[in-house]
């Protein structure tokens, strides 16, 4: 089984910064893409940023220029550096691992972390 463990959430004032981390563990052979999604109260889960195994990135328009995603493939870890945070960034942030191939079955599945709360005060 694959587990994703997130860390780095918390409470910060508007204009501040936070760095989220997410480590995938288990019998992983490869991961195609890792990323971050968020869900604010009363809203649907939305994409924040993703990075694939070729280091191509995709960002939500609302975070471009403020958030940076990075990845350590050797450690199966993805990071999200969040700068110039705004109250509207308040949400539970979920880590995702897409098209994860595990051994010995070689099956491919997608996985989610449990989520970490980010609260930005005005």
MARVEX-920790 format. One record per residue (C-alpha): residue number from 0; x, y, z. Coordinates in pm, whole numbers, m for minus. Last residue first. Example, Ala and Ser with C-alpha at 12.3 -4.5 7.8 and 13.67 -1.06 7.14 Angstrom:
% MARVEX-920790
  num       u       v       w
    1    1367    m106     714
    0    1230    m450     780
This chain:
% MARVEX-920790
  num       u       v       w
  121    m607    3905     748
  120    m542    3553     873
  119    m423    3275     646
  118    m513    2922     753
  117    m354    2617     594
  116    m485    2282     713
  115    m311    1963     604
  114    m474    1683     410
  113    m503    1308     449
  112    m288    1236     145
  111    m426    1111    m180
  110    m335     822    m410
  109    m377     730    m777
  108    m330     375    m896
  107    m119     170   m1138
  106     m58    m200   m1089
  105     295    m333   m1131
  104     200    m623    m900
  103     545    m656    m741
  102     578    m367    m705
  101     388     m43    m730
  100     316     196   m1017
   99     175     530    m911
   98     m31     697   m1183
   97     m90    1013    m982
   96      35    1107    m639
   95    m171    1374    m468
   94    m115    1596    m167
   93    m415    1766     m15
   92    m434    2120     119
   91    m719    2206     352
   90    m810    2565     284
   89    m719    2929     345
   88    m568    3067      25
   87    m846    3327      21
   86    m686    3490     325
   85    m380    3564     111
   84     m30    3421     118
   83     252    3620     m34
   82     460    3304     m57
   81     371    2935     m71
   80     648    2686    m131
   79     490    2353    m220
   78     702    2043    m189
   77     686    1694    m335
   76     861    1384    m210
   75     923    1047    m371
   74    1270    1061    m214
   73    1466    1003    m534
   72    1207    1203    m725
   71    1260    1514    m518
   70     989    1753    m635
   69     920    2121    m654
   68     609    2335    m663
   67     628    2713    m638
   66     350    2939    m517
   65     324    3318    m554
   64     382    3389    m924
   63      90    3173   m1027
   62    m139    3101    m732
   61    m479    3216    m862
   60    m405    3097   m1214
   59    m383    2740   m1089
   58     m44    2597   m1166
   57      85    2322   m1395
   56     443    2205   m1398
   55     660    1997   m1628
   54     940    1833   m1433
   53     955    1527   m1661
   52     814    1311   m1382
   51     514    1538   m1360
   50     459    1843   m1146
   49     124    1962   m1015
   48     m10    2283    m866
   47    m319    2417    m689
   46    m597    2204    m835
   45    m938    2245    m681
   44   m1153    2057    m431
   43   m1504    2189    m437
   42   m1620    2467    m209
   41   m1825    2491     108
   40   m1520    2517     330
   39   m1202    2548     121
   38   m1055    2251     m60
   37    m702    2236    m189
   36    m500    2036    m440
   35    m130    1969    m448
   34      88    1769    m679
   33     273    1462    m777
   32     295    1316   m1125
   31     406     993   m1288
   30     520     800    m984
   29     745     496   m1020
   28     835     166    m858
   27     675     228    m525
   26     659     m37    m257
   25     545     206       9
   24     605     567      99
   23     510     901     m50
   22     639    1212     120
   21     452    1542     114
   20     593    1876     217
   19     427    2215     255
   18     619    2537     289
   17     455    2844     437
   16     493    3214     374
   15     350    3541     500
   14     168    3820     322
   13    m151    3756     517
   12     m70    3618     858
   11       7    3251     908
   10    m163    2955    1071
    9     m47    2602     994
    8      50    2351     731
    7     397    2207     701
    6     343    1834     678
    5     187    1580     447
    4     218    1202     456
    3     123    1003     147
    2      86     629     192
    1     113     356     m68
    0       0       0       0
